[in-house]
């Protein structure tokens, strides 16, 4: 499996290209191409799909890369260490180029909230001129994850430092269930953050609150399916990929699209 980031022209957006098919199929990274799949983000277009793209999308969105072709050699993206860090490192090593073009942004003008008491996500008008996030994670009592909250402005620096290294996590019961379903056999406890009542099993945390940081990373990836910058304050309570993507859909119809914001990367 190979993932290759190639430059794209201004306004091209982010497009996955399935280079392994007889004729390469292009799949635009847009919420319009998102199909519902459990625990992962799948995009489908032109009869082909790319799966588990969420941590690639987070890396591109977090670094502010809005024009890129992602050539891949299989439908399923590699899990790597469960974070966005390997992708961020690859993009950083390749170098990013600022294009002489305006960068469209979506301004949230009023409070938009989706979900219920169990889990919700809300977008408010931004006050920082960019995107700020607040994530509340609540795994309830009786486990080592518990409650964690994180607030941060999303810039390429803060993403790289605070979010990108945080890894996918799950409770032991969830991991056992996935194994029983025949999923995740290739993953070992070294590259999967699995929690029992005491803490991570055979692993060490990269941050004390690594779990909520990973939920924020996932949210950055989901929001980047808007295909443009978001000027908003997004607050999430126990939300996941499906609800986050639903918010993007609503914002694209209700928000205020403004061009000429800043240059594209
Ligand atoms: Zn994730």
Boltz pocket constraint, residues with backbone or C-beta under 6 A from the ligand:
constraints:
  - pocket:
      binder: B
      contacts: [[A, 54], [A, 55], [A, 82], [A, 168], [A, 214], [A, 218]]
      max_distance: 6.0
